[in-house]
Amino acid sequence: MQNITAVSGKSGTRLGWGERLGFGVGNIGWMAVYSVFSSYLTIYLTNVALLDIGIVAVIVAVSKVFDGISDLIAGNIIDRTRSKFGKARIWLLRMCIPLAIAALLLFRIPASFPNALKYIYLFVFYNLFSTVCFTFVQISQFSMVPLLSADGKEQGLLGNIQAIFSTVGSLIGSALFVNLLPVFSSDAANPETQSGYTGALAVFCVGMVILSLIAVFTTRERVTDPVRPVEATRAAGSGTFFKTALALLRNRYWVMMFVFTVLTFFITEFDLSGSAYYASYIIGDMGAMGWMLGSTLAASSLIKLVTPALMGRLGKRNVYLLGAAVSAVGMAGFGLSTPHQSVMLVFNVARGIGMGMLTAMQLGLIADTIRYTKYKSGIYSAGMGNAGIAAARKLGQGIGSAVFGLALAAAGFSAVNLTQPDGVVRAISGLYVWVPVAFFALIFISFALFFRLDRELKELENN
């Protein structure tokens, strides 16, 4: 039976580093697989499976609708779960192997299928991977932050740890995957073959399962909701779902984090989907994708080693603000310095530092909004609160993927052309560089003017 700790901003459990690191490494596995999914699925579909990028964009956009709905369903299920592994870890245990299988199937579209059947196959296995399996794995991992401890500082530290290890996973997935392709490719002159993708991804999937199991068996959930025990939650059924959703929507800070998350992951999707196209058609070297993604993720990982200290001195809000400002400057400098790669690298590192600050603060800020909802409504929902934010991530990614693909299709992109029309080149540059600059600026201004959660939460906890 789990050790129960009452939900409180003033009390809670400080964890040992063994448990913190056990929680952290679980994020490496699923994030590495997801970074492969985000960075390489589109180019796999166009260059290996030979599918039309416009149709792919529509399929992804439609799937993201189902994906967002499934986040809320999964969050509600997690909130109502009772097991010897707690609410969240049991779903990480149940779903890590199905996630690995679904990923391999998604990246193995049979070449013998006619195009219509290929698109159906893509829709089915995209949703099996993302809408079902990945949804449960991601929300389970996120929900562990407010479930492992009720201590606000501990939650902030866990959020930093999650961000650090997630970035490490992204770095491994984005940088190492492309180097593994030629190892498994059936064509020595062409790394982008079906065997290359299958073999490289299998390595990542095995690692993901192992690291997920470490996270399950080295951590312990301690927090439950004394206001809404599990039995009452089960009995309430859908009524509790809508009450919890309404309580979250009445929390303006949770709503703001939802919107900021949509914008952030819209930008992230442009970065992940667009890096291969920017490297190939703007810089003129597909190999540049390695240092583009690698330097950003490395800088993001390193800055997260010091964000706990920054958070202690400046607070989560101000570190988040600083991250938005640095990201905007880095992205603008990257675009203006193209094609001078040495200068681009400097600004790319600055962008990584900014994004590292943003993402390092995110889970801690979300945990704060969940505690704020508890004070205002009496409802504490680690599952639904994090599920809504996970839905925001996927909404941002879905919109970003659809906009990027449809914009390139409208501009006249064709995978068979080594040189793209000027309209395509301008579209890639605008989508990859200047739209993110505008969104970072919007996040900074909105957050600076309207986000005062830290002050209000402190007043509530002191009363």
N, C-alpha and C positions, 0 to 999 in steps of 0.2 A: 504493500500500500504506500502511496506517495506521502512524503512528509509535507504537511500543509502549512503554508505561510500566508497570513492574511495580507490582502492587498493594501499597501500603504505607501505613501511617499516618504514617510519618516523612518520606516523600519523595513527590514528585509535581509536577505542573505548575501554576503560577499563571498564570491566563489574562489576556489583555488585555481592556480594557473593550469593544472592538469585538466580540469573541467573546461576552463575557458578555451584552451587550445583544442581540446576534443571537439567542442562546439565549432571552433573555427575551421578545422580541417574538412569538416563535412561540406563546407561551402566551396572548397576548391574543386571537388569532383563535379558537382552538378553545374557549377559555373563554367568549368572548362568545356563540358559537353555543350552547354548553352551558347558559349561564345563561338564554337564551331557552327552550331545551328544558325546563329545570327550573322556571322561573318561569311560563311561559305555556302549556305544553302542556295541563295539566289544564283551565285555564279555556277554552282553545281547544276542547278536546274537548266540554266541557259547554255552552258558550255559542255556538259556531259550528257544530261538527259535531253538536251536540244528542245526545250520548251520555250514558248513565247513569253517574254518578260511582262507584257501587258496582262495576259491571262493569269500568269502566276501572281501578279500584284493583286488582282481581283480576288483570287482564291484565298490569298493570305489575309486580305482585308475582311472578307466574309468570315473566315475562320476566327479572326480576332474577336468578333462579336460573340461567338460561342465561348471563346477563351475567357473573355471578361465575365460572362455569366457564370462560367464554371468556377471562377475564383470565389465568387460569393457563396456558391453552393458548398465548395470545399471548406471555406472558412466557417460556415454554419455547422458542417459535419464535425470539424475539428473542435469547435466549441462544445459540441454535445457528446464528444467521445469520452469514454471512460475505459481505461485499460491499465495493466500493470506497468506499462511504459508511459502512462500519462495521456495527454490529449494529442500532442504534436509528434512526438518521436515514433509512435506506433505507425503513423502514416509514412514517415520517412523510411521505416523498416519495410513496410508493405510495398512501397512504390519504387524503390531504387532499381530493382531488377527489371520490372516492366518498363521503366524509363529507358534503360540501356537497350532493351530489345526494340522498343519503338523507334529510338534514334537510328539504329542500324537499318531498320526497314524503311524509314523515311529517306535515307540516303542510298537506297538500292532500288530505284525504279527500273523495272525490267525493260531492257532495250527492245525486246520483241513486241511489246505492247503497242497498239496503235495510239496516236496522240490523245484521242478522246479518253481512252482507258488510262493513259498516263496521268491525265488531269484528275480523274476520279481517284486513282491511287494516291496522288499527292494530297488531295483533300482529306481522304480517310486517315492516312498515316500522319499527316501534319496535325490533325486534331487529336489523334491517339497520343502522339508525343506531347504536344503543347497544351491542349485543352484538358486532357485527363491526367497523364502521368506527371508532367513537369509542374502542373498547377499544384498538385498535392505535395510534391517534394519541396517546391519553393516556399509555399505558405507554411508548411510544417517547420522549415528551418527558420523563417522569419518569426513565427509565433513562439519559438523557443526563447527569444529575447525577453518578453514579459512573463514567460512561464518558469524560467530557471531561477529568477530572483525578482522581488518586488522593490529592491533598492534602486532609486533613480540613478545614482552614480554608476552602479553596477550595470544597469541597462544601457547607459551611455557608453560604457567601456565595451560591453558585448556588441553594441552597434558598430563601434570602431573595429573590433576584432572581425566581425562579419564582413565589413567593408574591405578590410585588409586582405583577408583570405579569399574573398570573392574576386578582388582585383588580381591576386596571384593566379586564381583559376582562369580568369579572362586572359591574362598574359600567356599562360601556358597554352590555352586553347588557340588563341589568335596567332602566336608566334611559332609554336612547335608543330602545329598541325600541318602547315604548309611545307615544313621540312620533312615530315613523315610521308607525304604523298609520294615522292619518287622512290622511297624505300619499298613501298607496296605496289607501285604502278606496274602494269603489264607492258608498258612501253617506256623504254629507257629515255627516249627523247621527249616524252610528254607525261608529266606527272599527273595531269588531270584526266585520269581514267577511272572507270568504275572500281577496279580492284584497288587503286590508290586510295580512293575515298573510303571504301569498306574497311580495308586493313588499318588505316590510320585512325578511323573512328572507333574501331574495336578496342584499340589500346586505351583510348580515353574512357570508354564505357566500363571496362574492367576496373580501371582506377577509380571511377566514380562510385561504383558499388562498394569497393573496399573502404573508401573514405566515409561513405554514408554510414556504414556499419560501425565504424569507429565513433562517429558522432552519436549514434544511438546508444552505444554501450559505455561511453565514458561520461555521460551527462545524466542529470536527474531533474525532473520537473518538480518544483516545490510550491508553486503558486496556484491557488484556485480562487474562485470568486465567492466570498462569504455571503454576498447578497443574493447570488443566483447559483446555488449548488447544482451539481450535474443532474440530480434527479428532477429538480424543478425545471431545468432546461429541457430535458427530454419530454416532460409532460406538457410543457408550453408549446412545443413544436413550432409551427410556422409563425405563430403569434410572437414568439421570442425573436424570430428572425426579423420581422418587420419592426418590432420595438427597438432592437439593436441598431438596425439600419437607420431608423429615424433619429435615434440618439446621436449617432455618428454624424448624420447630415445636419443636425442642429449645432454641432460643434464647428464653429467657423474655422478653427485652426486645423482640424482634420480635413475639412473641405479644401483649405488652402494647400495643404500638403498633397492632397489628391491631385489638384490642378498642377502644382509645381512638378509632381512626379510625371504626369502626362507630358509636360513640356520637356523635362529632362530626358525622358526615354524616347521621345520623338527625335531629339537631337542625337541621342545615342544610336538609334536605328540608322539615321543618316550617316553617322560615322562608320558603323559596322558594315552597312550595305554599300556605302559609297566609297570606302577606302580602296577596294580593288579597282573600281572604275576610275577614281582620281589618279591612282598610281599608274594605271595602264594608259589612260587617254589624256591626262593633263601633264603628268610628269614624264610619261612615255616609258616607264619601267615598272613592270608588274612586281619585280623584286623590292621596290620601294615600299610596298605594303608592309613588309616585315618591320622596317624601322619606324614607319608611321604608327602602326599599332603597338609595336614593342616599346617605343620611347614613351608614348602616352601612358600605357599601362604600368611601365616601370616607375615613372614619375608619380603616378597615382598611388602605387603601392608604397613607395618610400615616404611620401608625405603623410600617409596614414599611420606611419610609425610615430609621428610627432603630433598628430591631431588630438590624442588624449590630453597632452600637455596644453595645446592651444585651447582645447575645450575648457580646461580648468581655469585658464587665465581670461579667456574672452567669452565663454559661454557658447552653447551649440548654435544659437541664432547668429552670432557675429561671425563664427567660422563659416557657416553656410553662406552668409552674405559675401564674405571675402572670396569664397570659392566661386561664386557666380561672376564676380568682377574679374578675377584672374582668368577664368575660362573664356570670357568674352575677349579680353585683350589677347590671349594666346591664340585664339581662333582667327581673329582679325589679322594678327601679325603673320600667321601661317599663310593666309591667303595672299596678303600683300607681298610676301617674300618669295612666292613661287616664281620661277623654278629653281631658286638658289637653295639647294638642299641643306647646306650647312646652317643657314639662317632659319630655314623652315624647321629644322630639328630643334633649335632653341625655343621657338615659339610653340612647337608641339609639346615640348617638355612642360612649358608654362601651362598649356591647356590641360595636360595630365595632372598637374599640381592642383589646378582649380577644380577639376572634376573629382579628384581624390577628396578634397575638402567637402564638396557637396555630398558625395555618396557616403563618406564616413559619418556625417551627421544625420543622415536620413532616418535610419532605424531608431536611433535614440530620440529624435524629434517625434517620430510616429508613436513610440512608447509613451512619450510625454502627452501626446494628444489622447491616447487611450486612457491614461490616468486622469486627464482633465475631464473626459467623458464620464468616468466613474464618479468624480466629484459632483458633476452637474446633474447626472441622471440616475446614479446608483447602478449603472450597468458597466461591467468590466468585460471586454471581449477581445482577447488576444487574437482569436481566429478571425472574426469578422473585420476587426480593425485593420489587420494586416492583409486580409483578403481583398479589401477595397483598394488598398495601395498597390497590391499585386495586380489587380485589375487595371489600375491606372497605368502601371508599367506596360502592360500588354496593349492597352488602348493606345498609348503613345507609340509603341513599337508598330502596332498594326497600321495606324494612320501614317506613320513615317514610312513604313515599307510600301504602302499603297501609293502615297504621294510620290515617293522616289521612283518606283517602277513605272507608274502611269506618266509621270513627267518625262522620263527618258523615252518611253514609247511614243509620246506625243511629239518629242523633239526629233524622232527618226532614228533612234538607236537600233543597230543591228549587230548581233554577235559575230556574224560572218565577215564584217568589215574591220580590217586592221586600223583604218583611219576613219574617225567619225566626223559627221558634218559639224560645222561651226555651232549650230544650234544645240547639238548634243553636248559639245564641250562647254558652252556657256551654262547649260542646265546643270551639268555635273558640278561645275565650280560654284554656282549659286546655291545649289542644294547642300553641298558638302561644307561650304564655308560660311556664306553670308546669312542664310536662314538661321543656323545655330547662333551666330553672333547676335542677331535680333532677339532670339528667344532668351539667351543668357541675360541680355540687358533688361528684358521684361521681368524675368525672375528676380533680378536684383532690385529693381524699382518697387515691385509689388511687395516683396518680402520686407524691404526697409521701411515701407510706409505703414504696413498693416499687421505684421506679425509680432505680437507681444506676449506670446505664450509663457515664456520663462518667468516674466514678472507676475502674471496672473496666477500661475501655478504655485509660485513661491508664497503668494499671499494666501491662497487656499490651504496650503499645507501648514502654514503657521497659525491658522485660525483654529 
